[in-house]
């Protein structure tokens, strides 16, 4: 019998196959209550290579989720040290520089509306790139992260606590002026529990910014199982915009604005998803090629495959930028972020 969650090749974090489940034969199955709408039925949508678990979609609100959910120990196996890069650098030098330059604009947005010198928490802060930028702007920067390996190389001005979940990090009530959950909520076994904990540590009137891939976006619907932002098996939940709004409102947050443009996330989502649809190319191969690998490790793939991936990037970059502007204009971004108030 196939195990629920098998061992994955730690050197190939993104290459696992994903397949559609025939919608005509995908009858509803019983599942634990949906964290958005409490519905107890969902329809299988995607099969995950090497796993018995599937992505199922809630009949009530359209939320996608892995069923059954992995245990905490099984989930930890999806995040080997290689996932976080070496000493704070996740990508090859030119890409890392580009990520940080784009990140400067990103942090300006995150800091807007916060009091000067305010206390800000980044939930799932990873390498602490955002925290360093916030500290540069005079904010008191805090982060919580499940993995000590992830936080290596973070800016020493940031105070980072290692905890299995936010509720266990020990922050006082109404302690923060702002909280950021940037492409983290979809990774968590209990997103609702995290939002309850945020509500406790955020001061009344405080600002919460939440970003996730948009499961109902044009990009997601076009790409299907080839969608880069599925990121299986690490993404446990797949939020449509309406579902994310309902979840936030359920936990007493008022959504004051929504944003569909992301130069950091959405163009690459189009490019990699297009490459994933092309025969003979490895799944998420371009992302793997751009990934920083430790000293002594060989470059991935054969020279012909690497050349095809780089050529695909050159061909697709301008169309991807155009599609990113279009999806933003029609309010269907491949990734979205909401600004909320407590």
Secondary structure, DSSP 8 states (H G I E B T S, - for coil): ---SB----TT-SS---EEE--GGG--EEE-S--TTT---EEEEEEEETTBS-EEEEETTT--EEEES---HHHHHTT--GGGG-BTTB-B-HHHHHHHHHHHHHHHHHHHTTS-TT-EEEEET-TT-HHHHHHHHTT-EEEEEES-TTTTTT--TTSEEEE-SSGGGS---TT-EEEEEEES-GGG-S-HHHHHHHHHHHEEEEEEEEEEEE-TTSHHHHHHGGG-GGG-TTT--EE--HHHHHHHHHHTT-EEEEEE---TTTHHHHHHHHHHHTSTTS-TTHHHHHHB---TT---SS-HHHHHHHHHHHHHHHHHHHHHHHHHHHTT--SEEEEEEE-
